[in-house]
Amino acid sequence: MKRFKPNKGNINGLMKNPEVGAEVRRIAQAIAESAGANDGLFKTDAKLGKRRWRAAVIGNYDFPHSGGLAGSRRDLLRGLDGARGE
C-alpha cells in the first residue's frame, strides 16, 4: 500500500497565489463588517508572508462606545460567526 505524499511545492505555490490572497482579504473584510454591525469600527490588513497569505481584523477603533474589552471581544466573536455564512 502506497502512502499519500502531498506535493509541497504545489501546495506552497497555491498558498501564495493572488487569487488566494483575494479570498483571504474577502473573508477578513466579511468578519470586520459583521463585527462592526453594532457601531464598532474594525479594519483589516492582509499581506503575502514568506509562506502564505495572512490577514487580520484589527479593532475596535470605537472602543469606548462599544463596551470596552468585553464589547470588542463580543463583536469579534459575532464577526466570526457572521462570516461563516459567506
MODA-V107272 format. One record per residue. N is the residue number from 0. PSI is psi in degrees with one decimal (999 if undefined). NEAR is the number of other ideal C-beta (glycine too) atoms within 12 Angstrom. Layout:
n;psi;near
N;PSI;NEAR
N;PSI;NEAR
This chain:
n;psi;near
0;128.1;3
1;143.2;4
2;146.5;5
3;128.6;6
4;110.6;9
5;148.0;10
6;92.0;10
7;-34.8;11
8;-45.1;11
9;-38.4;12
10;-47.1;15
11;-38.1;17
12;-39.9;15
13;-40.2;19
14;-14.2;22
15;0.5;21
16;137.6;17
17;-32.5;15
18;-35.9;14
19;-40.7;23
20;-40.5;22
21;-39.5;16
22;-39.1;20
23;-44.6;28
24;-40.2;24
25;-43.8;20
26;-42.8;28
27;-40.9;32
28;-39.1;27
29;-39.8;26
30;-45.1;35
31;-42.1;34
32;-41.7;25
33;-39.9;29
34;-33.5;36
35;10.7;31
36;-25.9;21
37;47.9;23
38;13.6;19
39;155.2;33
40;99.9;24
41;144.3;35
42;165.7;21
43;157.3;27
44;135.0;19
45;142.1;26
46;160.4;16
47;117.3;19
48;-169.4;16
49;-35.6;10
50;-24.1;14
51;170.1;20
52;142.0;27
53;148.5;21
54;154.0;27
55;146.8;21
56;120.8;35
57;135.4;23
58;-174.5;29
59;124.3;30
60;-7.6;19
61;44.5;20
62;-51.2;20
63;-31.8;14
64;-4.2;16
65;12.8;26
66;17.4;19
67;-147.9;15
68;-46.1;13
69;-39.8;13
70;-41.4;25
71;-42.8;29
72;-46.0;19
73;-45.5;21
74;-40.9;35
75;-41.6;31
76;-39.7;19
77;-37.8;27
78;-41.8;33
79;-43.7;22
80;-42.5;17
81;-31.0;24
82;-13.6;26
83;-32.0;13
84;-7.4;11
85;999;17
